[in-house]
Amino acid sequence: MKITLKSTPSKEGQVMLDSLQQAVTKALEKKHRLGQYAVVWQHGKPVMIGEDAPKSSEEGS
């Protein structure tokens, strides 16, 4: 995942950002290993990713 920043975070802010990125990466890897889908933000909207993600025909249900 790429994060675009408008300004450089402080040293403490960077530590927090790195921590959050590691936590999210770990959670997504765990979901992948367990065969669970995940909901992520892509191109300005939520998207379900993963082999067991509901198909688009099920989305409005």
N, C-alpha and C positions, 0 to 999 in steps of 0.2 A: 504494500500500500504506500502511496506517495502522499505526503502532506505538504502543502504549499503554505509557507508563512510569509506574512507581509513585513515582519520585522524579526530580528534575532531575539530569541527568548533569553532571559537571564540564565545564569548558571543553574540556579535552583529550578527555574522553569524547565530547562532542558532535561534535568534529572527526572522531573515529574513526567514530562512528555515521553521520555525514553521508557520509563516504568509502565506507563499506560500502553504504549505501543507493544511492549513485551507481553503484557497481560492479555491484550486482544489477540495477538499472534498465537499465544499459547491456547486460548479458548477456541479459536478457529481451528487450530490443529487437532485439538481434542475432539471437536465436533466431527471433523473429517474422519478421524480414526474410528469413531463410534458409528459412522455412517449417518450422521444427523445433518440436516440442512441448516443453513445459517441465513439470516437476513442482514444484508449489508447495504450501504448507500452507494449507488453508482449513477453517474450522470444526472444528479439532482432528484433521484427517487429511490425508494427502497426496492431491493431486488433479492429474491430468494435464490441461494446457490446451493448446490449439492445434488447428489443422485436422487435423494428422496424428496426433493423440493416439490411442492404442489405445482401442477401444470397450470399454464395461464388460463385454461378453461375453468379451473376451480377457484380462481382468485376472487371473483365477486361474490362468492357464496357466503 
